[in-house]
Amino acid sequence: MTRGAAPETAQVAEPSATYVTNPKERALLELFKELSEEDQREICRDAEEKKRMSDIEAQLKEVQAKLDALKNTG
């Protein structure tokens, strides 16, 4: 073993391990875990689509605000 290296038996936390302390999030996660893999994938796709639409709406509001500002200065 090299100096400063961790012993082979050392436990390393998974990078994907998330500790949920919010009761609402914990309850949602527990419900999610009870679903089938297919249902979980469908929920993830829907959530990704919702996030994408929210991002587009925010960008549209920014563009609209810039357009309104240009109209007011012209």
N, C-alpha and C positions, 0 to 999 in steps of 0.2 A: 504494500500500500504506500502511495506517495504521501508526502507530508501535506497536510491540509485537506486530504481527500476524505470524503465521508465513508464510513464503514459500509460494506455491502448490504448489511442487514438494516440499514437506516431506512425508515419510512419517509417517503416524500409525498406530499399532498399532490393529488391530481390537479393539473392546471384548470380542468373543467369543473372542479368541485366548487360549488357555490353554497354558501351558508345563508339561508333565508331566515331572517328574523322577524319580518313583517307578517303578522298573523293572516292578513288577507292574501298575501303572496303564497304563504305556506299552504293555506287551504286550496288555493288554485292549483298549486303544484301537485298536491296530493290527488286532487280530482284528475288532473292531467295524466298522472302516472297510472291511474286505474283504467285508462282508455286503451284501446288496441293501438298497435303501431300505425295502422292505416288512419285511424281517427286522429292520432297525434300529428301525423304528417299533414293531414287536411287542415287542422287547426293552425299549424305552423305556416302553411301556405296562405291561409286567410289572414293571419296576423302580419305576414310579410307584405301582402297586398294592401292591407289597411295602412301600414306604415308608409308604403310607397305612395299611396293616394294622399296621405297627410302631408308628406314632403312636397308633392306636386302642388297641393293647395297652398302651402306656405310660399313656394316659389312664385305661384301665380299672384298671390297678394303682393309680394315684393315688386313684381313686374308692373302690376296695376298701380301701385303707389308711385313708382318711377314715372310711369306714363302720365299719371295725374299731375305730377310735379312738372313735367315737361310741358303739359298743356297750360299750366298756370304761368309759366315763365315766357311762353311764346305769345 
